[in-house]
């Protein structure tokens, strides 16, 4: 029988440096896994071209990863109790490596989506596991610092992933982005086998398979309805059926978790109103982080004609700033009330997206990059304070469940955010293009433009009928381009408004004032 090694025994053996060993072990794996959530975004045009995918299909490369990551997060508590930190983390690393290899050699889009599901499930298991492992090895007065370091993997990786991915795509192929995480897994596996504990519960708890299936069905049905609503019509039988199935599945999931002896999600954490407020903020944070990281590369590649490398480099300054802000934010969260830092961070991210409503085809590289930097400073202030602030208000026996729940909510926000913003972008682009077309083709300015373009083409030697047809095509492309720009602007404004609204639940997270005793005379 294998002797189990506890965290306390390992800490006693390695001394004060043990917390840094655990942090390194966790972050090496997480950086690879979480970077994969966004690294595929810059590869979208190439993948769509190779497999003949439309935008509605391509968005599933991001959504499938985020959805499976979201569902898998709630399995972390059970996995740790059953296999220990080491066994669960190693399983996640191996699964991620297998998913990466499948993705690299995918013969078609269906296999590629399956690979993304496997990668996402592995990342979902590893994220709360790593968060709890770091939370446990740091003393109480330095847990804000721990969450700051943890944030390096959670937010810095998605910010830097597109930069490296863009370079690989331009110099090699989109398939190479799937090889990027393999060296990190190869390093993290031996570190995990040395520094993570193997302690498990004396009796392996049963897994709530029924709850997990209900949760997965609910998330998949909701995202399927959301992503197909614009294409099939929001009143179509498929879309309505998907939303109805999602509501039924999620209601059944809540009922199952209430009666289960070993629930995936301990709903007791939501009896704490401050934790509920933190969950709302985490959901919106996920929407903003993954939604903006989806929109920005898409805008600069489709509207401004950037290469994948250039679109990745646009996010590089923001990634560098994040690396500076995170350690500072972690220390500040140990000294100041978490809600203050979160409030400032949410406001900065809202301002960043508001500035982006002025972007155009000729917006300078550094202007756009600076807008992104402002938002990433905000994100850097939010995450350490949000994680530590959310877990501090819980009883010790609920901390692991709280870690899983807060990560689950953030990733659910990310999955819904990518889908929602994709649908909103398509809807707004179509609406603006139709409005511009109505104005320009039916008025004097439109007629004048057609006449001038056709005249220029005739002077170049083109026949009259061909010149008129080319002039119409030119005007149609102008209208489509203007519609796309306005659609992106509306999407950035949508994100900004959501973050401004989120300032209200952020302020509610403030510590409750203790009643003062009346002065005695």
C-alpha positions, 0 to 999 in steps of 0.5 A, a space after each residue: 500500500 502506497 504511503 500518502 504524503 500530506 501537504 503539511 509533511 511536504 511543507 515541513 520537509 522543504 521548509 519556507 520555500 515549499 510554497 514557491 515550489 508549489 506555485 511553480 508546479 501549478 503555474 507551469 501547467 496552467 500557463 499552457 492550458 489556459 493559453 490554449 483558450 485564446 491562442 486559437 483565436 488568431 488561427 481562426 481565419 486559417 482554420 476556417 480556410 482549410 476546413 471550409 468552416 463558417 463563422 457560426 461553426 468556427 466560434 465553437 473552437 473557442 466555445 467548446 473549450 470554454 464550455 468543457 472547461 466550465 463543466 470540468 471545474 466542478 469535478 476538482 473537489 471530487 478528484 482531489 479527494 479521490 486521487 490527491 492533488 498529485 494524481 488529479 493534476 497529473 491526469 489533467 496534464 496527460 489529458 491536455 497533452 493527448 487533446 493537443 496531439 489530436 488537435 495538431 493532427 486533426 483531419 477535419 473540423 469535427 475532430 478538432 472540436 473534440 480535441 478542444 473539448 478534451 483540452 478544455 476539460 483538462 484545463 477546467 480540472 487543473 484550474 481550481 485544483 491549482 488555486 486551492 493548492 496555492 491557497 493552502 500553502 501560503 499563510 493567511 496574511 499572504 493569500 492575496 499574494 498567492 492569488 496574484 501569482 495564480 492570476 499570472 496563469 489565469 489572465 496573463 496566459 490568455 493575453 500572451 497566447 495570441 502573440 506566440 500563436 500568431 508567430 507560429 501561424 505566420 512562420 509555420 502553420 496553425 497546427 503548431 499552436 497545439 504543440 506549444 503546450 506540450 513542453 510545459 506539460 513535460 516540465 510540470 509532470 515531474 514537478 507535480 510528482 515531487 511537490 504535490 501531495 498524494 493525500 486522499 480521503 480514507 474512502 473515495 466519495 461517489 461521483 455525482 454523475 447525474 449532476 454532471 450530465 445535467 450540468 453539461 447538457 444545460 450548458 451545451 443546450 444554452 450555448 447551442 441555442 445562443 449561437 444558432 439564434 441569429 442564423 436560424 431565427 430566435 423563434 425557430 423550433 431548434 433555438 426555443 427547444 435548446 433554451 427550454 432544455 437548458 432551463 429544465 436541465 439547470 433546474 434539475 441540476 440545482 435540485 440534484 445538488 440539493 439532495 446529493 450527499 456528494 454534490 459537484 457544487 456545494 450550494 451552501 456557498 451561495 447562502 453568503 450574500 458577499 460570495 453571491 456578489 463576488 460570483 456576479 463580478 466573476 461572471 462579468 469578468 469572464 465575459 469581458 476577458 474572453 469576449 474582448 480577447 475574441 473580438 480584438 484579434 478578429 477586428 484587427 485581422 478582418 477590418 485592419 488587415 493585420 497578420 496573425 503575428 501583428 494581431 498577437 503583438 497588439 496584445 503583447 504590451 498588455 501582457 507585459 503590463 499584466 506581469 508587472 501589475 499582478 504581483 503589485 495587485 496581490 500585495 495590495 489585496 493583502 493590505 486593502 479591502 478587496 472590493 476597492 481594488 475590484 471597483 477600480 479594476 472594473 472601472 478601468 476595463 469599462 473605460 478601455 472598452 468605451 475607448 474602443 468604440 472610436 476605433 476605425 480602419 486607420 486606428 494606429 497600432 499603438 493607439 489600439 494597444 494602449 486602449 488594451 493596456 488600460 483594460 488589462 491593468 484593470 483585470 490585473 487589479 481584479 483577479 487577485 482581490 476577487 479570488 481572495 475576497 470571495 474565499 475569505 468570507 467562506 467557512 474553512 470547510 467550504 473553501 475548496 467548493 468556493 474555489 471551484 464555484 468562483 472559477 466555474 462562474 468566471 469560465 461560464 461567463 467566458 463561454 457565454 461571453 464569446 457566444 453572446 458577443 459573436 451573435 451580437 457582433 453579427 446582428 449589429 453588423 447586419 443591421 448597420 450594413 442594411 441601414 447604410 445600404 438603405 441610405 446610400 443606394 436610395 439617395 443622391 450621395 449614393 448615386 453620385 458615388 456610383 456615377 463617379 466610380 463607374 466613370 473612373 472605370 470607363 476611363 480605364 477602358 472598362 465597358 459600360 455595363 461591366 463598369 456599372 456592375 463593378 461600381 455596385 460591387 465596390 459600393 457594396 464592399 464599402 457598405 459591408 466594411 462600414 457595417 463591420 466597423 460599426 458592429 465592432 464598435 457596438 460590441 465594445 460598447 456592450 462590454 463597457 456598459 456591462 462592466 459599468 453596471 457590474 460596479 454595483 455588485 462590486 461595491 456590495 462586496 465591501 465588508 459589513 460594518 460591525 455594530 458599535 456598542 452604545 456609549 455608556 454615561 
